[in-house]
Amino acid sequence: MSSKVPLFSERINMDPDIQLRHEVFAQLNWDPAVFGCDVDVRVKNGVVTLQGHLASEALKAAVERAVRRAEGIATIVNRLTTAKPAATAAIPQSSCDSR
């Protein structure tokens, strides 16, 4: 009896949601404006949900722009929160975390 052992060169079929999550993280890691931001990414049936707390609305928008570059997204649910406007005035623009 012969069983086929997959070769490294053969492509392994990965769950599309897992592939999409990897692509979203790749976009977040590629973009210097949001690299290092602590964003939780969940994907189910092509719907990407973003959660986390960021320092500003500008960072929140930058994260969503970066995520939109990923191919295969059906919908983005942006549940990212930001610090209150008065609290963000003293925080540098490049800061991802509002703490």
C-alpha positions as CSV (number, residue, x, y, z in Angstrom):
1,M,0.0,0.0,0.0
2,S,1.4,3.4,-1.0
3,S,0.5,6.6,0.7
4,K,1.4,9.9,-0.8
5,V,3.5,12.2,1.4
6,P,3.0,15.9,0.6
7,L,6.1,17.6,-0.7
8,F,7.1,21.0,0.6
9,S,6.6,22.4,-2.8
10,E,3.0,21.3,-2.8
11,R,0.6,24.0,-1.7
12,I,-1.4,23.1,1.5
13,N,-5.0,24.3,1.4
14,M,-5.5,26.6,4.3
15,D,-8.9,27.8,5.6
16,P,-9.8,31.0,3.7
17,D,-10.5,32.9,7.0
18,I,-7.0,31.9,8.3
19,Q,-5.4,33.1,5.0
20,L,-7.3,36.4,5.2
21,R,-6.3,36.9,8.8
22,H,-2.6,36.4,7.8
23,E,-3.1,38.9,5.0
24,V,-4.6,41.5,7.3
25,F,-1.7,41.1,9.7
26,A,0.7,41.4,6.8
27,Q,-0.8,44.7,5.9
28,L,-0.7,46.0,9.4
29,N,2.9,45.0,9.8
30,W,3.8,46.5,6.4
31,D,2.3,49.9,7.1
32,P,4.8,52.1,9.2
33,A,1.9,54.3,10.4
34,V,0.3,51.4,12.3
35,F,3.1,48.9,12.7
36,G,3.2,47.8,16.4
37,C,-0.4,48.8,17.1
38,D,-2.1,46.2,19.3
39,V,-5.1,45.3,17.2
40,D,-7.0,42.1,17.7
41,V,-8.1,40.7,14.3
42,R,-10.9,38.1,14.0
43,V,-12.2,36.7,10.7
44,K,-15.3,34.7,10.0
45,N,-16.7,34.0,6.6
46,G,-14.7,36.9,5.2
47,V,-15.9,39.4,7.8
48,V,-12.9,41.0,9.5
49,T,-13.5,42.3,13.0
50,L,-11.0,44.7,14.5
51,Q,-10.8,45.3,18.3
52,G,-8.4,47.2,20.5
53,H,-7.7,50.6,22.0
54,L,-5.7,53.2,20.1
55,A,-4.3,56.6,20.9
56,S,-6.3,58.6,18.3
57,E,-9.0,58.7,15.7
58,A,-6.2,59.2,13.1
59,L,-4.6,55.9,14.1
60,K,-8.0,54.2,14.0
61,A,-8.5,55.4,10.4
62,A,-5.0,54.4,9.5
63,V,-5.5,50.9,10.8
64,E,-8.7,50.5,8.8
65,R,-7.0,51.9,5.6
66,A,-4.2,49.3,6.0
67,V,-6.7,46.5,6.5
68,R,-8.7,47.5,3.4
69,R,-5.6,46.7,1.3
70,A,-6.0,43.0,2.1
71,E,-7.8,41.0,-0.7
72,G,-10.9,38.9,0.0
73,I,-12.5,41.0,2.7
74,A,-16.3,40.9,2.6
75,T,-16.9,43.4,5.4
76,I,-14.9,45.2,8.1
77,V,-16.4,45.6,11.5
78,N,-14.3,48.3,13.2
79,R,-14.7,48.0,17.0
80,L,-11.5,49.9,17.7
81,T,-11.8,52.5,20.5
82,T,-9.7,55.6,21.1
83,A,-8.8,57.8,24.0
84,K,-10.9,60.9,24.7
85,P,-9.8,63.9,22.5
86,A,-8.5,65.9,25.5
87,A,-6.3,62.9,26.5
88,T,-4.8,62.5,23.1
89,A,-3.4,66.0,22.8
90,A,-0.2,65.2,24.7
91,I,0.3,61.8,23.0
92,P,2.7,61.7,20.1
93,Q,1.2,61.1,16.6
94,S,3.1,57.8,16.2
95,S,1.9,56.3,19.4
96,C,-0.4,53.3,19.0
97,D,-1.3,52.7,22.6
98,S,-3.1,55.4,24.5
99,R,-1.6,54.3,27.9
